[in-house]
Amino acid sequence: MWPLALTALLLLAVAGMMNRLAPALSTRLLLALSRLLSGLQDKTVVAAEIPMVYSEGGRGETLILLHGLGADRSTFAAVAAFLRRDSHLIIPDLPGFGESGQAPDGDYGITAQVERLEAFVVALGLSDFHLGGNSMGGWIAASYTARYPGRVKSLWLLAAAGTEDMLATEAVIARRAHGSYLLLASNDKEFAAVLGRIFVRPPPLPFCVRWVGSRRAASYFPLHAKIFDQLLDRGYDYQLEPVLPAITQPVLLMWGDQDRIVPLSVMQTFARLLPHARSVLLPNIGHVPQLEAPKRAADNYRAFRTAVV
C-alpha cells in the first residue's frame, strides 16, 4: 500500500509543478495517476489490424465499457475505482479515438464498429462478459448484443444513442441545418462550450487538462466530424428499434435527468422495447453519468448486477 501511495503523491506533485510549464506532461502524469488509483493498467492488442489501447483491472466477472463520440477510455476511470472490487474491467479506446489506431478502411458506421469490437473480444480470448457503453458506446453495445447475443450476460446503457428520437436533438438539427458540430471542438472556445453542454456542473479541470483536451479535440475534429456524419447519414445503420425486442439479457438504463445530448425520450424508447430493462434516472446529472456522478453510477450498477445474478 505504501509504494502505491508514494507513487501517487509523487505523480501528483510533479504534475502540479508542471501544470502550466509543461501541460502535456502534466496531463499524462495525471491520467497515469487516475488509472493507478483506479487499479487499472494500460495494455495494447491488435484487433482487425488496428492497435487498440485499453485499460484493465479489477476482479470478478468481466465488464467491457465503451466510451462515446469525441471521448476516450478515461471517461470511465472515476467509476472504475468503485467497480474494480467486484468486476474485471476492460475499457478500450475505440478505433479512431484516444490512443488507438484508426480504421484502415475509414468505415466508422455502427456495423463496422460492432465487428471491430468482436475482433477485440476474440483477440483477448473472451467468451462471455457483461457490456456497457455511454452515448455512441451504448449504441455500439446494444447493437453488439443484438448481433452476438451469446456473448453478452447483461447490458448497461448510459445515455445511449441509436434510436429515432435522436433525429430531433439539437446536435443533429445543427449539423443538418447548418453543418455545425455541437458535440465536437476545433478550438478552446468550442471545447468549453462542449463541456457546458455535456455536464450540469463541468468538473474543475486543471489548466493542463483543459489545454491538452482542447488541442486533442481540435486535432481529432476532422476525423470525429466524419464519424458523426457516417453515424447520422447511414440510415440502414442507424435505428436500434427493430433489434431491441430481441435483446433478452437484463439491461440497466442509466440517464442523467438534465441530459441535453440524448433526451429522456430515448431512454423511454429503450425501456418500451427491451423486454428486461430497468431504468435509473440520476437527478441534476448530464450526459456522462459515470464521470459526473461516478459513485452513484457504480452503486446503481452493482445493485442491478446483484439483482439479476
PAFI-732216 format. One record per residue (C-alpha): residue in three letters; residue number from 1; x, y, z. Coordinates in steps of 0.25 Angstrom, whole numbers, plus 2048, in hexadecimal, padded with zeros to 3 digits. Layout:
residues N
<rec res="ALA" n="NUM" px="X" py="Y" pz="Z"/>
...
***
This chain:
residues 309
<rec res="MET" n="1" px="800" py="800" pz="800"/>
<rec res="TRP" n="2" px="80B" py="80A" pz="804"/>
<rec res="PRO" n="3" px="812" py="809" pz="7F6"/>
<rec res="LEU" n="4" px="805" py="80C" pz="7EF"/>
<rec res="ALA" n="5" px="802" py="818" pz="7F8"/>
<rec res="LEU" n="6" px="810" py="81D" pz="7F6"/>
<rec res="THR" n="7" px="810" py="81B" pz="7E7"/>
<rec res="ALA" n="8" px="802" py="822" pz="7E7"/>
<rec res="LEU" n="9" px="808" py="82E" pz="7EF"/>
<rec res="LEU" n="10" px="814" py="82F" pz="7E6"/>
<rec res="LEU" n="11" px="80C" py="830" pz="7D9"/>
<rec res="LEU" n="12" px="802" py="83A" pz="7DF"/>
<rec res="ALA" n="13" px="80E" py="843" pz="7E4"/>
<rec res="VAL" n="14" px="815" py="842" pz="7D7"/>
<rec res="ALA" n="15" px="808" py="845" pz="7CF"/>
<rec res="GLY" n="16" px="805" py="851" pz="7D8"/>
<rec res="MET" n="17" px="812" py="857" pz="7D6"/>
<rec res="MET" n="18" px="812" py="855" pz="7C7"/>
<rec res="ASN" n="19" px="803" py="859" pz="7C5"/>
<rec res="ARG" n="20" px="806" py="866" pz="7BD"/>
<rec res="LEU" n="21" px="814" py="864" pz="7B9"/>
<rec res="ALA" n="22" px="812" py="856" pz="7B2"/>
<rec res="PRO" n="23" px="803" py="854" pz="7B1"/>
<rec res="ALA" n="24" px="805" py="847" pz="7A8"/>
<rec res="LEU" n="25" px="80E" py="840" pz="7B2"/>
<rec res="SER" n="26" px="805" py="844" pz="7BE"/>
<rec res="THR" n="27" px="7F9" py="83F" pz="7B7"/>
<rec res="ARG" n="28" px="800" py="831" pz="7B4"/>
<rec res="LEU" n="29" px="804" py="831" pz="7C3"/>
<rec res="LEU" n="30" px="7F6" py="834" pz="7C8"/>
<rec res="LEU" n="31" px="7F0" py="829" pz="7BF"/>
<rec res="ALA" n="32" px="7FA" py="81F" pz="7C4"/>
<rec res="LEU" n="33" px="7F7" py="823" pz="7D2"/>
<rec res="SER" n="34" px="7E8" py="822" pz="7CF"/>
<rec res="ARG" n="35" px="7EA" py="814" pz="7C9"/>
<rec res="LEU" n="36" px="7F3" py="810" pz="7D5"/>
<rec res="LEU" n="37" px="7E9" py="814" pz="7DF"/>
<rec res="SER" n="38" px="7DE" py="80C" pz="7D7"/>
<rec res="GLY" n="39" px="7E6" py="800" pz="7D7"/>
<rec res="LEU" n="40" px="7E8" py="800" pz="7C8"/>
<rec res="GLN" n="41" px="7F3" py="7FC" pz="7BF"/>
<rec res="ASP" n="42" px="7F5" py="801" pz="7B1"/>
<rec res="LYS" n="43" px="7F7" py="7F6" pz="7A6"/>
<rec res="THR" n="44" px="7F7" py="7F5" pz="797"/>
<rec res="VAL" n="45" px="7F1" py="7EA" pz="78E"/>
<rec res="VAL" n="46" px="7F0" py="7E9" pz="77F"/>
<rec res="ALA" n="47" px="7E1" py="7E7" pz="77A"/>
<rec res="ALA" n="48" px="7DD" py="7E7" pz="76C"/>
<rec res="GLU" n="49" px="7EB" py="7EC" pz="768"/>
<rec res="ILE" n="50" px="7E9" py="7F8" pz="772"/>
<rec res="PRO" n="51" px="7F1" py="7FB" pz="77E"/>
<rec res="MET" n="52" px="7E7" py="7FC" pz="789"/>
<rec res="VAL" n="53" px="7EC" py="802" pz="797"/>
<rec res="TYR" n="54" px="7E3" py="7FE" pz="7A3"/>
<rec res="SER" n="55" px="7E3" py="7FF" pz="7B2"/>
<rec res="GLU" n="56" px="7E1" py="7F3" pz="7BA"/>
<rec res="GLY" n="57" px="7E0" py="7F0" pz="7C9"/>
<rec res="GLY" n="58" px="7D7" py="7EA" pz="7D4"/>
<rec res="ARG" n="59" px="7D2" py="7DD" pz="7D7"/>
<rec res="GLY" n="60" px="7C5" py="7D5" pz="7D5"/>
<rec res="GLU" n="61" px="7BD" py="7D3" pz="7C8"/>
<rec res="THR" n="62" px="7C2" py="7DB" pz="7BC"/>
<rec res="LEU" n="63" px="7BB" py="7E8" pz="7B9"/>
<rec res="ILE" n="64" px="7BF" py="7EF" pz="7AC"/>
<rec res="LEU" n="65" px="7BC" py="7FE" pz="7AC"/>
<rec res="LEU" n="66" px="7BB" py="807" pz="79F"/>
<rec res="HIS" n="67" px="7BC" py="816" pz="79E"/>
<rec res="GLY" n="68" px="7B5" py="820" pz="796"/>
<rec res="LEU" n="69" px="7B8" py="829" pz="78A"/>
<rec res="GLY" n="70" px="7C3" py="832" pz="78C"/>
<rec res="ALA" n="71" px="7C7" py="82B" pz="799"/>
<rec res="ASP" n="72" px="7D1" py="820" pz="79D"/>
<rec res="ARG" n="73" px="7D2" py="816" pz="7A8"/>
<rec res="SER" n="74" px="7D6" py="820" pz="7B2"/>
<rec res="THR" n="75" px="7C7" py="823" pz="7B4"/>
<rec res="PHE" n="76" px="7C6" py="816" pz="7BB"/>
<rec res="ALA" n="77" px="7D2" py="818" pz="7C4"/>
<rec res="ALA" n="78" px="7CA" py="81E" pz="7D0"/>
<rec res="VAL" n="79" px="7BF" py="814" pz="7D0"/>
<rec res="ALA" n="80" px="7C9" py="809" pz="7CF"/>
<rec res="ALA" n="81" px="7CF" py="80C" pz="7DC"/>
<rec res="PHE" n="82" px="7C1" py="808" pz="7E2"/>
<rec res="LEU" n="83" px="7BF" py="7FC" pz="7D9"/>
<rec res="ARG" n="84" px="7CC" py="7F5" pz="7DA"/>
<rec res="ARG" n="85" px="7C9" py="7EE" pz="7E7"/>
<rec res="ASP" n="86" px="7BF" py="7E5" pz="7E0"/>
<rec res="SER" n="87" px="7C1" py="7E6" pz="7D1"/>
<rec res="HIS" n="88" px="7CD" py="7E3" pz="7C8"/>
<rec res="LEU" n="89" px="7CD" py="7EF" pz="7C0"/>
<rec res="ILE" n="90" px="7D1" py="7F1" pz="7B1"/>
<rec res="ILE" n="91" px="7D0" py="7FF" pz="7AC"/>
<rec res="PRO" n="92" px="7D5" py="801" pz="79D"/>
<rec res="ASP" n="93" px="7D8" py="80D" pz="795"/>
<rec res="LEU" n="94" px="7CF" py="80A" pz="789"/>
<rec res="PRO" n="95" px="7D6" py="80B" pz="77B"/>
<rec res="GLY" n="96" px="7D7" py="81A" pz="777"/>
<rec res="PHE" n="97" px="7D7" py="81F" pz="786"/>
<rec res="GLY" n="98" px="7E1" py="821" pz="791"/>
<rec res="GLU" n="99" px="7EE" py="819" pz="78F"/>
<rec res="SER" n="100" px="7E8" py="80E" pz="786"/>
<rec res="GLY" n="101" px="7EB" py="80E" pz="777"/>
<rec res="GLN" n="102" px="7E2" py="812" pz="76C"/>
<rec res="ALA" n="103" px="7D9" py="809" pz="763"/>
<rec res="PRO" n="104" px="7E1" py="806" pz="757"/>
<rec res="ASP" n="105" px="7D4" py="805" pz="74E"/>
<rec res="GLY" n="106" px="7CF" py="812" pz="754"/>
<rec res="ASP" n="107" px="7C2" py="80C" pz="758"/>
<rec res="TYR" n="108" px="7BC" py="810" pz="766"/>
<rec res="GLY" n="109" px="7AE" py="80C" pz="764"/>
<rec res="ILE" n="110" px="7A7" py="804" pz="76F"/>
<rec res="THR" n="111" px="7A8" py="7F7" pz="767"/>
<rec res="ALA" n="112" px="7B7" py="7F9" pz="765"/>
<rec res="GLN" n="113" px="7B9" py="7FD" pz="774"/>
<rec res="VAL" n="114" px="7B2" py="7F1" pz="779"/>
<rec res="GLU" n="115" px="7BB" py="7E8" pz="770"/>
<rec res="ARG" n="116" px="7C7" py="7EE" pz="776"/>
<rec res="LEU" n="117" px="7C2" py="7EC" pz="784"/>
<rec res="GLU" n="118" px="7C0" py="7DE" pz="781"/>
<rec res="ALA" n="119" px="7CF" py="7DD" pz="77B"/>
<rec res="PHE" n="120" px="7D3" py="7E4" pz="788"/>
<rec res="VAL" n="121" px="7CC" py="7D9" pz="790"/>
<rec res="VAL" n="122" px="7D2" py="7CE" pz="788"/>
<rec res="ALA" n="123" px="7E0" py="7D4" pz="78A"/>
<rec res="LEU" n="124" px="7DE" py="7D4" pz="799"/>
<rec res="GLY" n="125" px="7D9" py="7C6" pz="799"/>
<rec res="LEU" n="126" px="7CC" py="7C9" pz="7A0"/>
<rec res="SER" n="127" px="7C0" py="7C0" pz="79E"/>
<rec res="ASP" n="128" px="7B5" py="7C8" pz="7A6"/>
<rec res="PHE" n="129" px="7B4" py="7D4" pz="7AE"/>
<rec res="HIS" n="130" px="7AC" py="7E0" pz="7B3"/>
<rec res="LEU" n="131" px="7AC" py="7EC" pz="7AA"/>
<rec res="GLY" n="132" px="7A9" py="7FB" pz="7AC"/>
<rec res="GLY" n="133" px="7AA" py="808" pz="7A4"/>
<rec res="ASN" n="134" px="7A8" py="817" pz="7A4"/>
<rec res="SER" n="135" px="7A1" py="81E" pz="799"/>
<rec res="MET" n="136" px="7A7" py="819" pz="78C"/>
<rec res="GLY" n="137" px="7AE" py="80E" pz="794"/>
<rec res="GLY" n="138" px="7A0" py="80A" pz="799"/>
<rec res="TRP" n="139" px="79B" py="809" pz="78B"/>
<rec res="ILE" n="140" px="7A6" py="800" pz="787"/>
<rec res="ALA" n="141" px="7A4" py="7F8" pz="794"/>
<rec res="ALA" n="142" px="795" py="7F6" pz="791"/>
<rec res="SER" n="143" px="798" py="7F3" pz="782"/>
<rec res="TYR" n="144" px="7A3" py="7E9" pz="786"/>
<rec res="THR" n="145" px="799" py="7E2" pz="790"/>
<rec res="ALA" n="146" px="78F" py="7E0" pz="785"/>
<rec res="ARG" n="147" px="79A" py="7DB" pz="77B"/>
<rec res="TYR" n="148" px="7A1" py="7D2" pz="785"/>
<rec res="PRO" n="149" px="797" py="7CE" pz="790"/>
<rec res="GLY" n="150" px="79E" py="7C2" pz="795"/>
<rec res="ARG" n="151" px="7AA" py="7CB" pz="79A"/>
<rec res="VAL" n="152" px="7A3" py="7D5" pz="7A2"/>
<rec res="LYS" n="153" px="79E" py="7D2" pz="7B0"/>
<rec res="SER" n="154" px="798" py="7DF" pz="7B3"/>
<rec res="LEU" n="155" px="798" py="7ED" pz="7AD"/>
<rec res="TRP" n="156" px="79A" py="7FB" pz="7B3"/>
<rec res="LEU" n="157" px="796" py="807" pz="7AB"/>
<rec res="LEU" n="158" px="79A" py="814" pz="7B0"/>
<rec res="ALA" n="159" px="793" py="81F" pz="7A8"/>
<rec res="ALA" n="160" px="794" py="816" pz="79C"/>
<rec res="ALA" n="161" px="791" py="81C" pz="78E"/>
<rec res="GLY" n="162" px="78B" py="814" pz="782"/>
<rec res="THR" n="163" px="77C" py="816" pz="781"/>
<rec res="GLU" n="164" px="774" py="81E" pz="778"/>
<rec res="ASP" n="165" px="771" py="828" pz="783"/>
<rec res="MET" n="166" px="780" py="82D" pz="781"/>
<rec res="LEU" n="167" px="77C" py="833" pz="774"/>
<rec res="ALA" n="168" px="775" py="83F" pz="77B"/>
<rec res="THR" n="169" px="780" py="842" pz="784"/>
<rec res="GLU" n="170" px="787" py="850" pz="784"/>
<rec res="ALA" n="171" px="795" py="849" pz="77F"/>
<rec res="VAL" n="172" px="78E" py="842" pz="773"/>
<rec res="ILE" n="173" px="786" py="84E" pz="76F"/>
<rec res="ALA" n="174" px="792" py="857" pz="770"/>
<rec res="ARG" n="175" px="79A" py="84E" pz="767"/>
<rec res="ARG" n="176" px="78F" py="84C" pz="75D"/>
<rec res="ALA" n="177" px="78B" py="85B" pz="75C"/>
<rec res="HIS" n="178" px="798" py="862" pz="75E"/>
<rec res="GLY" n="179" px="7A3" py="858" pz="75C"/>
<rec res="SER" n="180" px="7A8" py="85A" pz="76A"/>
<rec res="TYR" n="181" px="7AC" py="850" pz="775"/>
<rec res="LEU" n="182" px="7A8" py="854" pz="783"/>
<rec res="LEU" n="183" px="7AE" py="848" pz="789"/>
<rec res="LEU" n="184" px="7BC" py="84A" pz="783"/>
<rec res="ALA" n="185" px="7C6" py="855" pz="785"/>
<rec res="SER" n="186" px="7D0" py="85B" pz="77C"/>
<rec res="ASN" n="187" px="7D5" py="866" pz="785"/>
<rec res="ASP" n="188" px="7D6" py="86A" pz="794"/>
<rec res="LYS" n="189" px="7C8" py="871" pz="794"/>
<rec res="GLU" n="190" px="7C1" py="865" pz="78D"/>
<rec res="PHE" n="191" px="7C7" py="85C" pz="797"/>
<rec res="ALA" n="192" px="7C2" py="864" pz="7A3"/>
<rec res="ALA" n="193" px="7B4" py="864" pz="79C"/>
<rec res="VAL" n="194" px="7B4" py="855" pz="79A"/>
<rec res="LEU" n="195" px="7B7" py="853" pz="7A9"/>
<rec res="GLY" n="196" px="7AC" py="85C" pz="7AD"/>
<rec res="ARG" n="197" px="7A2" py="854" pz="7A4"/>
<rec res="ILE" n="198" px="7A7" py="847" pz="7AA"/>
<rec res="PHE" n="199" px="7A7" py="84A" pz="7B8"/>
<rec res="VAL" n="200" px="79E" py="850" pz="7C2"/>
<rec res="ARG" n="201" px="7AA" py="854" pz="7CA"/>
<rec res="PRO" n="202" px="7B6" py="853" pz="7C2"/>
<rec res="PRO" n="203" px="7C2" py="84D" pz="7CA"/>
<rec res="PRO" n="204" px="7CC" py="857" pz="7CF"/>
<rec res="LEU" n="205" px="7D7" py="853" pz="7C5"/>
<rec res="PRO" n="206" px="7E5" py="858" pz="7C8"/>
<rec res="PHE" n="207" px="7EB" py="861" pz="7BD"/>
<rec res="CYS" n="208" px="7F4" py="855" pz="7B7"/>
<rec res="VAL" n="209" px="7E8" py="84C" pz="7B5"/>
<rec res="ARG" n="210" px="7E0" py="857" pz="7AF"/>
<rec res="TRP" n="211" px="7EB" py="85B" pz="7A6"/>
<rec res="VAL" n="212" px="7EE" py="84D" pz="7A1"/>
<rec res="GLY" n="213" px="7E0" py="849" pz="7A0"/>
<rec res="SER" n="214" px="7DD" py="855" pz="797"/>
<rec res="ARG" n="215" px="7E9" py="852" pz="78E"/>
<rec res="ARG" n="216" px="7E6" py="844" pz="78D"/>
<rec res="ALA" n="217" px="7D7" py="847" pz="789"/>
<rec res="ALA" n="218" px="7DC" py="850" pz="77F"/>
<rec res="SER" n="219" px="7E6" py="846" pz="779"/>
<rec res="TYR" n="220" px="7DB" py="83C" pz="778"/>
<rec res="PHE" n="221" px="7D0" py="845" pz="773"/>
<rec res="PRO" n="222" px="7D0" py="841" pz="764"/>
<rec res="LEU" n="223" px="7D0" py="832" pz="767"/>
<rec res="HIS" n="224" px="7C5" py="833" pz="772"/>
<rec res="ALA" n="225" px="7BD" py="83C" pz="769"/>
<rec res="LYS" n="226" px="7BE" py="831" pz="75E"/>
<rec res="ILE" n="227" px="7BA" py="827" pz="769"/>
<rec res="PHE" n="228" px="7AE" py="82F" pz="76D"/>
<rec res="ASP" n="229" px="7AA" py="831" pz="75E"/>
<rec res="GLN" n="230" px="7AB" py="822" pz="75C"/>
<rec res="LEU" n="231" px="7A2" py="81F" pz="768"/>
<rec res="LEU" n="232" px="798" py="829" pz="764"/>
<rec res="ASP" n="233" px="797" py="826" pz="755"/>
<rec res="ARG" n="234" px="797" py="817" pz="754"/>
<rec res="GLY" n="235" px="788" py="814" pz="756"/>
<rec res="TYR" n="236" px="78A" py="805" pz="755"/>
<rec res="ASP" n="237" px="794" py="806" pz="761"/>
<rec res="TYR" n="238" px="78C" py="810" pz="76A"/>
<rec res="GLN" n="239" px="780" py="80C" pz="771"/>
<rec res="LEU" n="240" px="780" py="801" pz="77C"/>
<rec res="GLU" n="241" px="771" py="800" pz="77D"/>
<rec res="PRO" n="242" px="770" py="7F3" pz="774"/>
<rec res="VAL" n="243" px="77A" py="7EB" pz="77C"/>
<rec res="LEU" n="244" px="777" py="7F0" pz="78B"/>
<rec res="PRO" n="245" px="76C" py="7E6" pz="78D"/>
<rec res="ALA" n="246" px="775" py="7DA" pz="78A"/>
<rec res="ILE" n="247" px="77F" py="7DE" pz="795"/>
<rec res="THR" n="248" px="77A" py="7D5" pz="7A1"/>
<rec res="GLN" n="249" px="786" py="7D8" pz="7AA"/>
<rec res="PRO" n="250" px="784" py="7E0" pz="7B7"/>
<rec res="VAL" n="251" px="786" py="7EF" pz="7B3"/>
<rec res="LEU" n="252" px="789" py="7FB" pz="7BC"/>
<rec res="LEU" n="253" px="785" py="808" pz="7B6"/>
<rec res="MET" n="254" px="78C" py="814" pz="7BD"/>
<rec res="TRP" n="255" px="78A" py="822" pz="7BA"/>
<rec res="GLY" n="256" px="78C" py="830" pz="7C0"/>
<rec res="ASP" n="257" px="77F" py="838" pz="7C1"/>
<rec res="GLN" n="258" px="786" py="844" pz="7BB"/>
<rec res="ASP" n="259" px="78C" py="83D" pz="7AF"/>
<rec res="ARG" n="260" px="78C" py="847" pz="7A3"/>
<rec res="ILE" n="261" px="792" py="83E" pz="799"/>
<rec res="VAL" n="262" px="78A" py="831" pz="79A"/>
<rec res="PRO" n="263" px="77C" py="834" pz="79F"/>
<rec res="LEU" n="264" px="774" py="82C" pz="7A8"/>
<rec res="SER" n="265" px="76B" py="828" pz="79D"/>
<rec res="VAL" n="266" px="776" py="81F" pz="798"/>
<rec res="MET" n="267" px="776" py="818" pz="7A6"/>
<rec res="GLN" n="268" px="767" py="817" pz="7A5"/>
<rec res="THR" n="269" px="768" py="810" pz="797"/>
<rec res="PHE" n="270" px="773" py="806" pz="79D"/>
<rec res="ALA" n="271" px="76A" py="803" pz="7A9"/>
<rec res="ARG" n="272" px="75E" py="801" pz="7A0"/>
<rec res="LEU" n="273" px="765" py="7F8" pz="796"/>
<rec res="LEU" n="274" px="76F" py="7F0" pz="79F"/>
<rec res="PRO" n="275" px="768" py="7E4" pz="7A6"/>
<rec res="HIS" n="276" px="770" py="7E4" pz="7B2"/>
<rec res="ALA" n="277" px="774" py="7F3" pz="7B5"/>
<rec res="ARG" n="278" px="775" py="7FB" pz="7C2"/>
<rec res="SER" n="279" px="777" py="80A" pz="7C2"/>
<rec res="VAL" n="280" px="77F" py="813" pz="7CB"/>
<rec res="LEU" n="281" px="77D" py="822" pz="7CA"/>
<rec res="LEU" n="282" px="788" py="82A" pz="7D1"/>
<rec res="PRO" n="283" px="784" py="838" pz="7D6"/>
<rec res="ASN" n="284" px="78C" py="844" pz="7D2"/>
<rec res="ILE" n="285" px="795" py="83C" pz="7C9"/>
<rec res="GLY" n="286" px="798" py="83E" pz="7BA"/>
<rec res="HIS" n="287" px="79D" py="835" pz="7AE"/>
<rec res="VAL" n="288" px="7A8" py="82E" pz="7B5"/>
<rec res="PRO" n="289" px="7A3" py="828" pz="7C2"/>
<rec res="GLN" n="290" px="7B0" py="81F" pz="7C4"/>
<rec res="LEU" n="291" px="7B8" py="82B" pz="7C4"/>
<rec res="GLU" n="292" px="7AF" py="836" pz="7CB"/>
<rec res="ALA" n="293" px="7AA" py="82C" pz="7D6"/>
<rec res="PRO" n="294" px="7B3" py="820" pz="7D6"/>
<rec res="LYS" n="295" px="7AF" py="81B" pz="7E4"/>
<rec res="ARG" n="296" px="7A0" py="81C" pz="7E1"/>
<rec res="ALA" n="297" px="7A2" py="815" pz="7D4"/>
<rec res="ALA" n="298" px="7AA" py="80A" pz="7DA"/>
<rec res="ASP" n="299" px="7A1" py="808" pz="7E5"/>
<rec res="ASN" n="300" px="795" py="806" pz="7DC"/>
<rec res="TYR" n="301" px="79D" py="7FD" pz="7D3"/>
<rec res="ARG" n="302" px="7A1" py="7F4" pz="7DE"/>
<rec res="ALA" n="303" px="793" py="7F3" pz="7E3"/>
<rec res="PHE" n="304" px="78E" py="7F0" pz="7D5"/>
<rec res="ARG" n="305" px="798" py="7E5" pz="7D4"/>
<rec res="THR" n="306" px="795" py="7DF" pz="7E1"/>
<rec res="ALA" n="307" px="786" py="7DF" pz="7DE"/>
<rec res="VAL" n="308" px="788" py="7D8" pz="7D1"/>
<rec res="VAL" n="309" px="792" py="7CD" pz="7D4"/>
***
